[in-house]
Amino acid sequence: MQELSRIYWTRIGLRLAYSAAMLWLAFSVMTALMPKAAPVAGPAPEVLRGLVDGVVAVAVLPGLVIVVLGIVAAVVTAGDVRRRDPVRRFTRQQRREGMSRAGGLCELESGFGRRCARPAEHGDHFYPWSKGGSTSLQNFVAACARCNRSKRAGIPSPAQQRRLERRRRDYLPSSSSVSVGERQPLP
């Protein structure tokens, strides 16, 4: 669970840092384009050159930060691709066990942290396969079509993981493992 939590918060942090850098860039360019107190007199090409130089000067640092964040995100994504389990689909046995474990009902949450009441139609990777989730029974969740589509390939939050494990305690025998989410190790 610690690893999935770290991955989730790293991705959220990267997304927030990228958004902040984009806002910084937009704000810098807007302030550079705002007219100054005294208009600059002179030929039009020199005024435009001064304007462009001012915009470039303020956009260099935020632009550099955006490039670095893009490189870091590419490295993280490349690690996900290398982690992918060679087997994408759950076996019939895994699917049968996972569905019976869930009692034929969707295990994902429908709202306010409660378990969805619809019948399960899909076997889904709790930690997405595309992000390095393993095709194992520990990473299997029974899901209805609606919950499966809304989850897409998003990494569940640590809170969602804890809530699912807590809900599993209600319908699984005490001898069963309630842990959820497993990531494929790097080769």
C-alpha positions in Angstrom: 0.0 0.0 0.0 2.9 2.4 0.7 4.2 2.0 -2.8 0.8 2.7 -4.4 0.4 5.7 -2.2 3.8 7.1 -3.1 3.1 6.7 -6.8 -0.3 8.3 -6.5 1.0 11.4 -4.6 4.0 11.7 -7.0 1.7 11.9 -10.0 -0.6 14.4 -8.3 2.5 16.5 -7.3 3.8 16.4 -10.9 0.3 17.4 -12.2 0.0 20.3 -9.8 3.6 21.5 -10.4 2.9 21.5 -14.2 -0.3 23.4 -13.7 1.5 26.0 -11.5 4.3 26.4 -14.0 1.7 26.9 -16.8 0.0 29.6 -14.7 3.3 31.2 -14.0 4.1 31.3 -17.7 0.8 32.8 -18.6 1.0 35.4 -15.9 4.5 36.3 -16.9 3.6 36.7 -20.5 0.5 38.8 -19.7 2.4 41.2 -17.5 5.1 41.6 -20.1 2.5 42.4 -22.7 0.7 45.0 -20.5 1.3 48.6 -21.6 3.8 50.5 -19.5 3.1 53.9 -18.0 4.8 55.9 -20.8 4.4 54.5 -24.4 7.7 53.9 -26.1 8.1 56.1 -29.1 10.0 55.1 -32.2 9.7 53.0 -35.3 7.3 50.1 -35.1 9.9 47.3 -35.7 12.0 48.5 -32.7 8.9 48.7 -30.5 7.9 45.1 -31.5 11.5 43.9 -31.0 11.5 45.4 -27.5 8.1 43.8 -26.8 9.2 40.4 -28.0 12.5 40.6 -26.0 10.5 41.5 -22.9 8.2 38.5 -23.4 11.1 36.1 -24.1 13.0 37.3 -21.0 10.1 36.6 -18.7 9.1 33.3 -20.4 12.5 31.6 -20.2 12.5 30.4 -16.6 8.8 29.1 -16.5 9.4 27.5 -19.9 12.5 25.7 -18.6 10.6 24.5 -15.6 7.8 23.1 -17.9 10.4 21.3 -20.0 12.0 19.7 -16.9 8.6 18.6 -15.6 7.8 17.1 -19.0 11.0 15.1 -19.0 10.3 13.9 -15.5 6.8 12.8 -16.5 8.2 11.0 -19.6 10.7 9.1 -17.3 7.9 8.1 -15.0 5.7 6.9 -17.9 8.6 4.9 -19.4 8.9 3.1 -16.1 5.2 2.2 -16.3 5.7 0.7 -19.8 8.6 -1.4 -18.6 6.6 -2.7 -15.7 3.7 -3.9 -17.7 2.7 -7.5 -17.0 3.1 -9.6 -20.2 -0.3 -11.1 -19.5 -3.1 -8.5 -19.9 -6.2 -10.6 -19.3 -7.2 -12.4 -16.2 -7.4 -16.2 -16.5 -10.8 -17.9 -16.2 -9.8 -19.2 -12.9 -8.8 -15.8 -11.6 -12.0 -14.3 -12.9 -14.1 -17.0 -11.4 -12.4 -16.7 -8.0 -12.6 -12.9 -8.0 -16.2 -12.8 -9.0 -17.2 -15.3 -6.3 -15.1 -13.5 -3.7 -17.1 -10.3 -4.5 -20.4 -12.2 -4.4 -21.2 -11.2 -8.0 -21.5 -7.5 -7.0 -19.4 -4.6 -8.0 -16.6 -3.9 -5.5 -16.0 -0.2 -6.5 -17.6 2.7 -4.8 -20.7 4.4 -6.1 -20.6 7.5 -3.9 -19.9 8.6 -0.3 -17.5 5.7 0.0 -20.3 3.1 -0.3 -20.1 -0.1 -2.3 -21.8 -0.1 -5.7 -24.9 -2.3 -5.6 -25.0 -3.2 -9.3 -24.0 -6.7 -10.5 -20.4 -7.2 -11.5 -19.8 -7.7 -15.2 -16.1 -7.0 -15.6 -12.9 -8.1 -14.0 -10.8 -5.0 -13.6 -7.2 -4.2 -12.5 -7.5 -2.1 -9.4 -4.1 -0.7 -10.1 -4.3 -0.2 -13.9 -2.4 -2.6 -16.1 -1.3 0.4 -18.3 0.4 1.9 -15.3 2.2 -1.3 -14.3 -0.5 -3.1 -12.4 -0.1 -6.9 -12.3 -2.6 -9.4 -13.6 -3.1 -11.2 -10.3 -5.9 -12.0 -8.0 -4.7 -9.4 -5.5 -5.1 -6.7 -8.1 -8.5 -8.1 -9.3 -11.7 -6.2 -8.6 -15.2 -7.1 -9.7 -16.8 -4.1 -11.4 -20.0 -3.2 -13.1 -19.7 -1.6 -16.6 -20.5 1.9 -15.3 -17.8 1.9 -12.6 -15.3 0.3 -14.8 -15.8 3.0 -17.5 -15.7 5.8 -15.0 -12.5 4.5 -13.3 -10.7 4.2 -16.7 -6.9 4.0 -16.3 -6.8 6.3 -13.3 -4.6 5.4 -10.3 -6.9 5.0 -7.3 -6.1 7.2 -4.3 -4.8 5.7 -1.1 -8.2 6.6 0.5 -10.0 4.6 -2.2 -7.7 1.7 -1.5 -8.3 1.8 2.2 -12.1 2.1 1.8 -12.1 -1.0 -0.6 -10.1 -3.0 1.9 -12.4 -1.9 4.7 -15.5 -2.9 2.7 -13.9 -6.3 1.8 -13.7 -7.1 5.6 -17.6 -7.0 5.6 -18.1 -9.7 3.0 -14.9 -11.8 3.0 -14.1 -14.5 5.6 -11.6 -13.4 8.2 -9.0 -15.9 6.9 -9.0 -14.2 3.5 -6.7 -11.4 2.5 -8.4 -8.1 2.0 -5.5 -6.3 0.5 -5.9 -4.8 -2.9 -3.6 -3.5 -5.6 -0.4 -5.0 -6.8 2.3 -3.6 -9.0 4.5 -5.6 -11.4 8.2 -5.4 -10.4 10.7 -3.9 -12.8 12.5 -6.4 -14.9 
